[in-house]
């Protein structure tokens, strides 16, 4: 199916946040937005409440790191844990 370009306006912080999330999920910003918008993200093995608890725990453990960066780190860790061992490069 042919795709049609759709523009959105983001603040610099929003764009940075999406870039960090996309990088943590090893995808592009556009793919991340598309999947979130149309609900085609794979079913998560970690629900939102568990993810938020992990971010809160990380925030309590370390200080001085902006929450957006902690969220990206937690997302990357969860993604890495969820990948089969043969998909992970050394």
N, C-alpha and C positions, 0 to 999 in steps of 0.2 A: 504494500500500500504506500502511496506517495505521501511524504511528510510535508507539512506546511510550516514555514518559519513563524515562530511566535516570539515576540520580544517582551521582556519583563524588565522592570526597573528595580535595581538593588542598591543598597548602600554599600560602601566599600567593606564595612564589617560583615554584612550579609554575604557578599561575594566571597570574602576570605573564608567565612564559616563553611559555605558550600564547597569551596575548593578543598578545604581540609577534610570534610566528610567524604568527598569523592575520592580523594587520595587514600584515605583510610580504607575505603571499600574497593580500591584499585579500579576505578571507573572515571569517567569524565564528568564535569559539572553538568553538562547538557543531559547525559544519560541519567544521572542521579535525579535531576529535576523531572525529566520525562517519566521515569519509573515511579517517583513519588506522586506525581500529578495524576497518573492513570492507574495507580495501584497495582503495578506489575512487579514490585520488588518481591524477591523470593520470601517465602514464609520464614520469619526469624525463629531461631531456636531459643532466643533470649527475648522476653517480652519487654515492653517499655519500662515497667516498674523495676525489673531486674537491672536494666541498663541504667536507669536513674540512680538506683542504689549503688551501682559500681562507680558512677561518676561522683556521687556524694562521698563515697569511701576514698576515692582518689583525691578529692578536694581536701578531705580531712588529713590525709597522709602527707601531702606536699603543699607548701605555700608558695605564693608568688607566681603561679602559672595561671593565666587567664582561663576561665571556665570553658571557653570555646576550644582552646587547645587541649584541655583535659578530655573534653568530649571526643575530640578526634583521636586522641591516644587510646581511650577506652574502646572506641569503635574499631580501631585497628587491632587491638588485642583480641576483642571478641571475634572479629573476622578471621584472624590468624588461628585462633583456637578452633573455630568451626570448620576450617578447611581440612580436607583429608591430608594426611602426611605426605602423600606423593605429589600433591599440588604445591607444596611449600618448597621454595628454592632455598638452598643453604646460603 
